[in-house]
């Protein structure tokens, strides 16, 4: 707070600009998650998962650029270390789940392309 008081104030303002209060009844049930989330997960699996996986592999090889296919087209850019951390956090979260929760998540992501994020 002493070093960046304006940043702290800004975060307080932009933390949630929706103006909506969240209530317990606003959350979807686990058995509804696949139907609700599948279109979003399919988009993530189609365009973002291939990049995350290829980016991590390129960084492991020490490459300066990542090359992959996204939505059927070639994609090249500089590697992005933060995205490797994001993939690592996803996989650590996956590994920390119990068997029942893993089965539920597997059922939700199955067929979306997001399975590659959990491998």
ROSE-4610 file (N, C-alpha, C; in Angstrom, 1 decimal, always signed):
// ROSE-4610
residu = [X/X/X/X/X/X/X/X/X/X/X/X/X/X/X/X/X/X/X/X/X/X/X/X/X/X/X/X/X/X/X/X/X/X/X/X/X/X/X/X/X/X/X/X/X/X/X/X/X/X/X/X/X/X/X/X/X/X/X/X/X/X/X/X/X/X/X/X/X/X/X/X/X/X/X/X/X/X/X/X/X/X/X/X/X/X/X/X/X/X/X/X/X/X/X/X/X/X/X/X/X/X/X/X/X/X/X/X/X/X/X/X/X/X/X/X/X/X/X/X/X/X/X/X/X/X/X/X/X/X/X/X/X/X/X/X/X/X/X/X/X/X/X/X/X/X/X/X/X/X/X/X/X/X/X/X/X/X/X/X/X/X/X/X/X/X/X/X/X/X/X/X/X/X/X/X/X/X/X/X/X/X/X/X/X/X/X/X/X/X/X/X/X/X/X/X/X/X/X/X/X/X/X/X/X/X/X/X/X/X/X/X/X/X/X/X/X/X/X/X/X/X/X/X/X/X/X/X/X/X/X/X/X/X/X/X/X/X/X/X/X/X/X/X/X/X/X/X/X/X/X/X/X/X/X/X/X/X/X/X/X/X/X/X/X/X/X/X/X/X/X/X/X/X/X/X/X/X/X/X/X/X/X/X/X/X/X/X/X/X/X/X/X/X/X/X/X/X/X/X/X/X/X/X/X/X/X/X/X/X/X/X/X/X/X/X/X/X/X/X/X/X/X/X/X/X/X/X/X/X/X/X/X/X/X/X/X/X/X/X/X/X/X/X/X/X/X/X/X/X/X/X/X/X/X/X/X]
num = [1/1/1/2/2/2/3/3/3/4/4/4/5/5/5/6/6/6/7/7/7/8/8/8/9/9/9/10/10/10/11/11/11/12/12/12/13/13/13/14/14/14/15/15/15/16/16/16/17/17/17/18/18/18/19/19/19/20/20/20/21/21/21/22/22/22/23/23/23/24/24/24/25/25/25/26/26/26/27/27/27/28/28/28/29/29/29/30/30/30/31/31/31/32/32/32/33/33/33/34/34/34/35/35/35/36/36/36/37/37/37/38/38/38/39/39/39/40/40/40/41/41/41/42/42/42/43/43/43/44/44/44/45/45/45/46/46/46/47/47/47/48/48/48/49/49/49/50/50/50/51/51/51/52/52/52/53/53/53/54/54/54/55/55/55/56/56/56/57/57/57/58/58/58/59/59/59/60/60/60/61/61/61/62/62/62/63/63/63/64/64/64/65/65/65/66/66/66/67/67/67/68/68/68/69/69/69/70/70/70/71/71/71/72/72/72/73/73/73/74/74/74/75/75/75/76/76/76/77/77/77/78/78/78/79/79/79/80/80/80/81/81/81/82/82/82/83/83/83/84/84/84/85/85/85/86/86/86/87/87/87/88/88/88/89/89/89/90/90/90/91/91/91/92/92/92/93/93/93/94/94/94/95/95/95/96/96/96/97/97/97/98/98/98/99/99/99/100/100/100/101/101/101/102/102/102/103/103/103/104/104/104/105/105/105/106/106/106/107/107/107/108/108/108/109/109/109/110/110/110/111/111/111/112/112/112/113/113/113/114/114/114/115/115/115/116/116/116/117/117/117/118/118/118/119/119/119]
x = [+0.8/+0.0/+0.9/+2.0/+2.8/+3.5/+3.9/+4.6/+3.8/+2.5/+1.7/+0.2/+0.0/-1.4/-2.4/-2.0/-3.0/-3.3/-2.4/-2.7/-3.6/-3.4/-4.4/-5.8/-5.9/-7.2/-7.8/-7.0/-7.5/-8.0/-7.3/-7.7/-9.0/-9.2/-10.5/-11.6/-11.4/-12.5/-12.8/-11.7/-12.0/-12.1/-12.0/-12.1/-13.4/-14.5/-15.7/-16.6/-16.5/-17.3/-18.7/-19.1/-20.3/-21.5/-21.3/-22.4/-23.4/-23.1/-24.0/-23.5/-24.4/-24.0/-24.2/-23.3/-23.3/-24.0/-25.0/-25.7/-25.4/-25.5/-25.3/-26.0/-27.3/-28.1/-27.6/-26.7/-26.2/-25.2/-24.8/-23.8/-24.5/-23.9/-24.5/-24.1/-24.9/-24.7/-23.7/-22.9/-21.9/-22.5/-23.7/-24.3/-24.8/-24.9/-25.2/-24.0/-22.8/-21.6/-21.3/-21.4/-21.0/-21.9/-23.2/-24.1/-23.8/-23.6/-23.4/-22.0/-21.0/-19.6/-19.0/-19.7/-19.1/-18.8/-19.7/-19.3/-18.1/-17.9/-16.7/-15.5/-15.6/-14.5/-14.1/-15.0/-14.7/-13.9/-14.3/-13.5/-12.1/-12.0/-10.7/-9.8/-10.5/-9.8/-9.3/-10.1/-9.8/-8.7/-8.7/-7.8/-6.7/-6.9/-6.0/-5.2/-5.8/-5.1/-3.9/-4.1/-2.9/-1.7/-2.0/-0.9/-0.3/-1.1/-0.5/+0.5/+0.0/+0.8/+2.1/+1.9/+3.1/+4.1/+3.5/+4.4/+5.2/+4.6/+5.4/+6.5/+6.1/+7.1/+8.2/+7.9/+9.0/+9.9/+9.3/+10.2/+11.0/+10.5/+11.3/+12.5/+12.3/+13.4/+14.3/+14.0/+14.8/+14.6/+13.5/+13.2/+12.8/+13.1/+12.7/+11.3/+10.8/+9.5/+8.7/+7.4/+6.5/+5.8/+5.7/+4.9/+3.9/+2.7/+1.6/+0.5/-0.5/-1.6/-2.8/-3.4/-4.6/-5.7/-6.8/-8.0/-7.6/-6.7/-6.3/-5.3/-4.8/-3.9/-2.6/-1.4/-0.2/-0.1/+0.5/+0.6/+2.1/+2.7/+4.1/+4.1/+4.8/+5.1/+6.2/+6.7/+7.7/+7.1/+7.9/+7.4/+7.0/+6.2/+5.6/+5.7/+6.7/+6.9/+5.7/+5.0/+3.8/+2.8/+2.6/+1.6/+2.0/+3.3/+3.8/+3.4/+3.5/+3.1/+1.6/+0.8/-0.7/-1.0/-0.3/-0.5/-0.1/+1.0/+1.5/+0.5/-0.1/-1.1/-2.3/-2.8/-3.9/-3.6/-2.5/-2.1/-1.9/-1.4/-1.2/-2.6/-3.5/-4.9/-5.5/-5.3/-5.9/-5.3/-4.0/-3.3/-3.8/-4.2/-4.7/-6.1/-6.8/-8.2/-8.3/-9.3/-9.6/-10.2/-10.3/-10.8/-12.2/-13.1/-14.5/-14.5/-13.7/-13.7/-13.0/-12.0/-11.3/-12.3/-13.1/-14.1/-15.1/-15.5/-16.5/-15.9/-14.6/-14.0/-13.7/-13.3/-13.1/-14.3/-15.5/-16.7/-17.1/-16.7/-17.1/-16.2/-14.9/-14.0/-13.9/-14.4/-14.3/-14.8/-14.0/-14.4/-14.3/-13.8/-13.6/-12.3/-11.3/-9.9/-9.1/-9.8/-9.2/-8.5/-8.8/-8.1/-6.6/-6.1/-4.6/-4.0/-4.9/-4.4/-4.2/-4.8/-4.7/-3.7/-3.2/-2.3/-0.9]
y = [-1.2/+0.0/+1.3/+1.2/+2.4/+2.7/+1.6/+1.7/+2.1/+1.6/+1.9/+2.1/+3.2/+3.4/+3.5/+4.1/+4.3/+2.9/+2.0/+0.7/-0.1/+0.0/-0.6/+0.0/+1.3/+1.9/+1.5/+1.4/+1.0/-0.5/-1.4/-2.8/-2.8/-2.1/-2.0/-1.7/-0.7/-0.3/-1.3/-1.8/-2.7/-4.2/-4.5/-5.9/-6.6/-5.9/-6.4/-5.2/-5.0/-3.9/-4.3/-5.5/-6.0/-5.3/-4.9/-4.4/-5.4/-6.7/-7.7/-8.3/-8.6/-9.3/-10.8/-11.6/-13.0/-13.7/-14.5/-15.3/-16.8/-17.6/-19.0/-19.7/-19.2/-19.8/-19.5/-18.6/-18.2/-19.2/-20.2/-21.1/-22.3/-22.8/-24.0/-25.3/-26.3/-27.5/-28.3/-29.2/-30.0/-30.7/-31.3/-32.1/-31.2/-29.9/-29.0/-28.4/-28.6/-27.9/-28.2/-29.5/-29.9/-29.2/-29.2/-28.5/-27.0/-26.4/-25.0/-24.5/-25.3/-24.9/-25.5/-26.5/-27.2/-26.2/-25.3/-24.4/-23.6/-23.1/-22.3/-23.2/-24.3/-25.3/-25.7/-25.9/-26.3/-25.2/-24.0/-22.8/-22.8/-23.0/-23.0/-24.2/-25.3/-26.5/-26.4/-25.6/-25.4/-24.4/-23.3/-22.2/-21.9/-22.3/-21.9/-23.1/-24.2/-25.4/-25.8/-25.8/-26.1/-25.2/-23.9/-22.9/-23.2/-23.4/-23.6/-24.8/-25.9/-27.1/-26.9/-26.4/-26.2/-25.1/-24.1/-23.1/-23.7/-24.6/-25.2/-26.1/-26.9/-27.8/-27.0/-25.8/-25.0/-24.5/-24.0/-23.5/-24.6/-25.8/-27.0/-27.2/-27.0/-27.3/-26.1/-25.0/-23.8/-22.9/-23.2/-22.4/-21.0/-20.1/-18.7/-18.5/-19.4/-19.2/-20.5/-20.4/-21.5/-21.6/-22.8/-23.0/-24.1/-23.8/-24.8/-24.5/-25.4/-25.2/-24.8/-23.7/-23.3/-23.1/-23.8/-23.7/-24.1/-25.0/-25.5/-24.6/-23.6/-22.7/-22.6/-22.4/-22.3/-21.1/-21.2/-20.1/-20.1/-18.9/-18.7/-17.4/-17.5/-16.3/-16.6/-15.6/-15.8/-16.6/-17.4/-18.2/-17.2/-17.7/-16.9/-17.6/-17.4/-18.1/-18.1/-17.0/-16.9/-18.0/-18.2/-19.2/-20.6/-20.8/-22.1/-22.3/-21.2/-21.3/-21.5/-20.9/-21.1/-22.6/-23.2/-24.6/-25.5/-25.1/-25.8/-25.8/-24.6/-24.4/-25.3/-25.3/-26.1/-27.6/-28.0/-29.4/-29.8/-28.8/-29.1/-29.2/-28.3/-28.4/-29.7/-30.1/-31.4/-32.6/-32.5/-33.6/-33.6/-32.4/-32.4/-32.9/-33.1/-33.6/-35.0/-35.3/-36.7/-37.4/-38.7/-39.6/-39.1/-38.8/-38.5/-37.1/-36.2/-34.9/-35.0/-35.8/-36.0/-36.6/-37.5/-38.2/-37.1/-36.2/-35.2/-34.2/-33.8/-32.8/-33.5/-34.8/-35.5/-35.5/-35.8/-35.8/-34.5/-33.4/-32.0/-31.7/-32.0/-31.6/-32.5/-33.7/-34.8/-34.3/-34.4/-34.0/-32.6/-31.8/-30.3/-29.9/-30.8/-30.4/-30.0/-29.7/-29.3/-30.4/-31.7/-32.8/-32.6/-32.0/-31.8/-31.0/-30.1/-29.3/-30.1/-31.3/-32.1/-33.2/-33.4/-34.6/-34.4]
z = [+0.0/+0.0/+0.0/+0.8/+0.8/-0.5/-1.2/-2.5/-3.7/-3.7/-4.8/-4.4/-3.7/-3.2/-4.3/-5.4/-6.5/-7.2/-7.2/-7.7/-6.8/-5.5/-4.6/-4.8/-4.9/-5.1/-6.4/-7.5/-8.8/-8.7/-8.1/-8.0/-7.2/-6.1/-5.4/-6.3/-7.2/-8.1/-9.2/-9.8/-11.0/-10.6/-9.4/-9.0/-9.6/-9.5/-10.0/-10.5/-11.8/-12.4/-12.9/-12.6/-13.1/-12.4/-11.2/-10.4/-9.9/-10.1/-9.7/-8.4/-7.5/-6.3/-6.5/-6.1/-6.4/-5.2/-5.5/-4.4/-4.6/-3.5/-3.6/-4.7/-5.0/-6.1/-7.5/-7.6/-8.9/-9.6/-8.8/-9.3/-10.0/-11.0/-11.7/-10.9/-11.0/-10.4/-11.2/-10.6/-11.3/-12.5/-12.3/-13.4/-14.6/-14.4/-15.4/-16.1/-15.5/-16.0/-17.5/-17.8/-19.2/-20.2/-20.0/-21.0/-21.1/-19.9/-19.9/-20.4/-20.0/-20.4/-21.7/-22.2/-23.4/-24.5/-24.9/-26.0/-25.7/-24.5/-24.2/-24.2/-23.6/-23.5/-24.9/-25.8/-27.2/-27.9/-27.6/-28.2/-27.6/-26.3/-25.7/-26.2/-26.3/-26.8/-28.3/-29.1/-30.5/-30.7/-30.0/-30.3/-29.2/-28.0/-26.9/-26.4/-26.3/-25.8/-26.7/-28.0/-28.9/-28.6/-28.4/-28.2/-26.8/-25.8/-24.5/-24.5/-25.1/-25.1/-25.9/-27.1/-28.0/-27.4/-26.7/-26.1/-25.0/-24.2/-23.1/-23.7/-24.7/-25.4/-26.0/-26.6/-27.2/-26.1/-25.0/-23.9/-23.3/-23.2/-22.7/-23.6/-24.9/-25.9/-26.0/-25.3/-25.4/-26.6/-27.3/-28.5/-28.2/-29.1/-28.9/-29.5/-30.4/-30.9/-30.8/-30.8/-30.8/-32.1/-32.6/-33.9/-33.6/-34.0/-33.9/-34.9/-34.9/-35.7/-34.9/-35.2/-34.4/-35.4/-35.2/-36.0/-37.5/-37.6/-39.0/-39.7/-39.0/-39.7/-38.9/-39.5/-38.8/-37.9/-36.8/-35.9/-35.4/-35.4/-34.9/-34.1/-33.0/-32.2/-31.2/-30.5/-29.5/-28.4/-27.7/-26.6/-25.5/-24.6/-23.6/-22.3/-21.4/-20.2/-19.2/-19.2/-18.3/-18.7/-20.0/-20.4/-20.0/-20.0/-19.5/-18.0/-17.2/-15.8/-15.7/-16.6/-16.6/-16.8/-17.8/-18.1/-16.9/-16.3/-15.1/-14.0/-13.7/-12.7/-13.0/-14.2/-14.6/-14.3/-14.7/-14.5/-13.0/-12.3/-10.8/-10.2/-10.6/-10.1/-10.4/-11.6/-12.1/-11.2/-11.0/-10.2/-8.7/-8.2/-6.8/-6.6/-7.7/-7.5/-7.1/-6.4/-6.0/-7.2/-7.1/-8.2/-8.7/-7.7/-8.1/-8.8/-8.4/-9.0/-10.4/-10.5/-11.8/-12.8/-12.4/-13.3/-13.7/-12.8/-13.2/-14.2/-13.9/-14.8/-16.2/-16.2/-17.4/-18.2/-17.6/-18.3/-18.9/-18.2/-18.7/-19.9/-19.8/-20.9/-22.1/-21.9/-22.9/-24.2/-25.3/-26.6/-26.9/-26.0/-26.3/-26.8/-26.7/-27.0/-25.8/-24.7/-23.4/-22.7/-23.2/-22.5/-22.6/-23.6/-23.8/-22.7/-22.1/-20.9/-19.7/-19.6/-18.4/-18.5/-19.7/-19.9/-19.2]
